[in-house]
């Protein structure tokens, strides 16, 4: 899937967000962020990358718990940890694809860059006090990550 296809596929706000009242932060019960269990379907058979994906999902689960607890400081801290670890993982994946000589490496790298830009936008929104927008963007990224693992990352296994 090209970067443009990713952008089109993930350019809309999830319907659950339209139902949120702006007077309170979203919570897991709103269907915006949810805990994700690692399931066999997400395994690629590449131990290092599978472990990194599990850690990414762990960061998203930590973010979900922080949102549920309602502490803006914790949400911002966990969001930044997710961004930092995403950079580590994306760098590893990019180097792996380079070793494979993957012809779609540039598109894959562009998709990762779009993820990081959106994650930083979400972090900035949360940090500035706009929890609804920030958490909405992380909900979008949560869905993006699961789709990316199941489709784009599966191509190189």
LINVENRA-V805240 format. One record per pair of residues at least 4 apart in sequence whose ideal C-beta (glycine too) atoms are under 7 Angstrom apart, sorted by the first residue. I is the first residue (numbers start at 0). J is the second residue. D is the distance in Angstrom with one decimal. If there is no record, write none. Layout:
BEGIN
i:I j:J d:D
i:I j:J d:D
END
This chain:
BEGIN
i:0 j:4 d:4.5
i:0 j:5 d:5.9
i:0 j:150 d:6.3
i:0 j:151 d:5.7
i:1 j:106 d:4.9
i:2 j:6 d:6.4
i:2 j:106 d:5.3
i:2 j:109 d:3.5
i:2 j:110 d:5.4
i:2 j:113 d:6.4
i:3 j:7 d:6.5
i:4 j:8 d:6.0
i:5 j:9 d:6.0
i:5 j:110 d:4.8
i:5 j:113 d:6.3
i:6 j:10 d:5.7
i:6 j:113 d:6.5
i:9 j:139 d:6.3
i:9 j:143 d:5.2
i:12 j:16 d:4.9
i:12 j:17 d:6.9
i:12 j:135 d:6.1
i:13 j:138 d:5.7
i:13 j:139 d:6.4
i:13 j:142 d:6.9
i:15 j:29 d:6.0
i:15 j:30 d:4.0
i:15 j:31 d:5.4
i:16 j:31 d:6.2
i:16 j:135 d:4.6
i:16 j:138 d:6.9
i:19 j:25 d:5.2
i:19 j:29 d:5.9
i:19 j:131 d:6.1
i:21 j:131 d:5.8
i:24 j:66 d:6.8
i:24 j:69 d:6.1
i:24 j:130 d:4.3
i:24 j:131 d:6.6
i:24 j:134 d:6.7
i:25 j:29 d:4.8
i:25 j:31 d:4.2
i:25 j:66 d:6.6
i:25 j:131 d:6.1
i:25 j:134 d:4.8
i:26 j:66 d:6.1
i:26 j:67 d:5.4
i:27 j:32 d:5.5
i:27 j:33 d:5.8
i:27 j:63 d:5.3
i:27 j:66 d:6.5
i:27 j:67 d:5.0
i:31 j:134 d:5.9
i:31 j:135 d:6.5
i:31 j:138 d:4.5
i:32 j:62 d:6.5
i:32 j:63 d:4.3
i:32 j:66 d:5.4
i:32 j:134 d:6.3
i:32 j:137 d:6.4
i:32 j:138 d:5.3
i:32 j:141 d:6.3
i:33 j:63 d:6.3
i:34 j:60 d:5.1
i:34 j:63 d:5.5
i:35 j:56 d:5.0
i:35 j:59 d:6.1
i:35 j:60 d:6.1
i:37 j:41 d:6.1
i:37 j:53 d:5.2
i:37 j:56 d:6.0
i:41 j:52 d:6.4
i:41 j:148 d:5.4
i:41 j:149 d:7.0
i:42 j:49 d:5.3
i:43 j:48 d:5.8
i:43 j:49 d:5.8
i:43 j:152 d:5.9
i:43 j:153 d:6.3
i:43 j:156 d:4.5
i:44 j:156 d:5.5
i:45 j:49 d:5.9
i:45 j:156 d:6.3
i:46 j:50 d:6.3
i:47 j:51 d:6.4
i:48 j:52 d:6.3
i:48 j:92 d:6.6
i:49 j:53 d:6.5
i:50 j:54 d:6.5
i:51 j:55 d:6.5
i:51 j:88 d:4.4
i:51 j:91 d:6.4
i:52 j:56 d:6.5
i:52 j:148 d:5.7
i:53 j:57 d:6.3
i:54 j:58 d:6.6
i:54 j:84 d:6.1
i:55 j:59 d:6.7
i:55 j:84 d:6.4
i:55 j:85 d:6.5
i:55 j:88 d:6.0
i:55 j:144 d:6.4
i:56 j:60 d:6.3
i:57 j:61 d:6.4
i:58 j:62 d:6.5
i:58 j:77 d:6.8
i:58 j:80 d:5.8
i:58 j:81 d:4.0
i:58 j:84 d:5.7
i:59 j:63 d:6.5
i:59 j:81 d:6.5
i:59 j:141 d:5.3
i:60 j:64 d:6.5
i:61 j:65 d:6.4
i:61 j:77 d:4.7
i:62 j:66 d:6.4
i:62 j:74 d:6.8
i:62 j:77 d:4.8
i:62 j:78 d:6.1
i:62 j:81 d:6.0
i:62 j:137 d:6.0
i:63 j:67 d:6.4
i:64 j:68 d:6.3
i:65 j:70 d:6.3
i:65 j:73 d:4.2
i:65 j:74 d:4.5
i:65 j:77 d:4.7
i:66 j:74 d:5.9
i:66 j:134 d:5.6
i:68 j:73 d:6.3
i:70 j:74 d:6.4
i:71 j:75 d:6.2
i:71 j:125 d:6.8
i:71 j:130 d:6.4
i:72 j:76 d:6.3
i:73 j:77 d:6.1
i:74 j:78 d:6.0
i:74 j:125 d:5.6
i:75 j:79 d:6.4
i:75 j:122 d:6.8
i:75 j:125 d:5.2
i:75 j:126 d:5.4
i:76 j:80 d:6.7
i:77 j:81 d:6.5
i:78 j:82 d:6.6
i:78 j:121 d:6.6
i:78 j:122 d:4.8
i:78 j:125 d:5.9
i:78 j:137 d:6.7
i:79 j:83 d:6.2
i:79 j:122 d:6.1
i:80 j:84 d:6.3
i:81 j:85 d:6.2
i:81 j:118 d:6.8
i:82 j:86 d:6.8
i:82 j:115 d:6.8
i:82 j:118 d:4.9
i:82 j:119 d:6.5
i:82 j:122 d:6.2
i:83 j:87 d:7.0
i:84 j:88 d:6.2
i:85 j:89 d:5.9
i:85 j:114 d:6.7
i:85 j:115 d:6.2
i:85 j:118 d:6.5
i:86 j:90 d:6.3
i:86 j:115 d:6.7
i:87 j:91 d:6.6
i:88 j:92 d:6.3
i:89 j:93 d:6.2
i:89 j:111 d:4.1
i:90 j:94 d:6.5
i:91 j:95 d:6.3
i:92 j:96 d:6.3
i:93 j:97 d:6.4
i:93 j:108 d:5.6
i:94 j:98 d:6.6
i:95 j:99 d:6.5
i:96 j:101 d:4.1
i:96 j:104 d:4.4
i:96 j:107 d:6.0
i:96 j:155 d:6.4
i:97 j:104 d:6.3
i:99 j:155 d:6.1
i:101 j:155 d:6.1
i:103 j:107 d:5.8
i:104 j:108 d:6.1
i:105 j:109 d:6.3
i:106 j:110 d:6.5
i:107 j:111 d:6.7
i:107 j:151 d:6.3
i:108 j:112 d:6.4
i:109 j:113 d:6.4
i:110 j:114 d:6.6
i:110 j:147 d:6.7
i:110 j:151 d:6.6
i:111 j:115 d:6.5
i:112 j:116 d:6.4
i:113 j:117 d:6.3
i:114 j:118 d:6.1
i:114 j:140 d:6.3
i:114 j:143 d:6.2
i:115 j:119 d:6.3
i:116 j:120 d:6.5
i:117 j:121 d:6.4
i:117 j:136 d:5.7
i:117 j:139 d:6.9
i:117 j:140 d:5.9
i:118 j:122 d:6.4
i:118 j:140 d:5.8
i:119 j:123 d:6.3
i:120 j:124 d:6.4
i:120 j:136 d:5.9
i:121 j:125 d:6.4
i:121 j:133 d:4.7
i:121 j:136 d:3.4
i:121 j:137 d:5.0
i:121 j:140 d:7.0
i:122 j:126 d:6.0
i:122 j:133 d:7.0
i:123 j:127 d:6.1
i:124 j:129 d:4.3
i:124 j:132 d:4.3
i:124 j:133 d:3.7
i:124 j:136 d:6.7
i:125 j:130 d:6.0
i:125 j:133 d:3.4
i:129 j:133 d:5.9
i:130 j:134 d:5.8
i:131 j:135 d:6.2
i:132 j:136 d:6.5
i:133 j:137 d:6.6
i:134 j:138 d:6.3
i:135 j:139 d:6.7
i:136 j:140 d:6.5
i:137 j:141 d:6.3
i:138 j:142 d:6.9
i:139 j:143 d:6.2
i:140 j:144 d:6.2
i:141 j:145 d:6.9
i:142 j:146 d:6.3
i:143 j:147 d:5.9
i:144 j:148 d:6.4
i:145 j:149 d:6.3
i:146 j:150 d:6.0
i:147 j:151 d:5.0
i:147 j:152 d:6.2
i:148 j:152 d:4.9
i:149 j:153 d:6.2
END
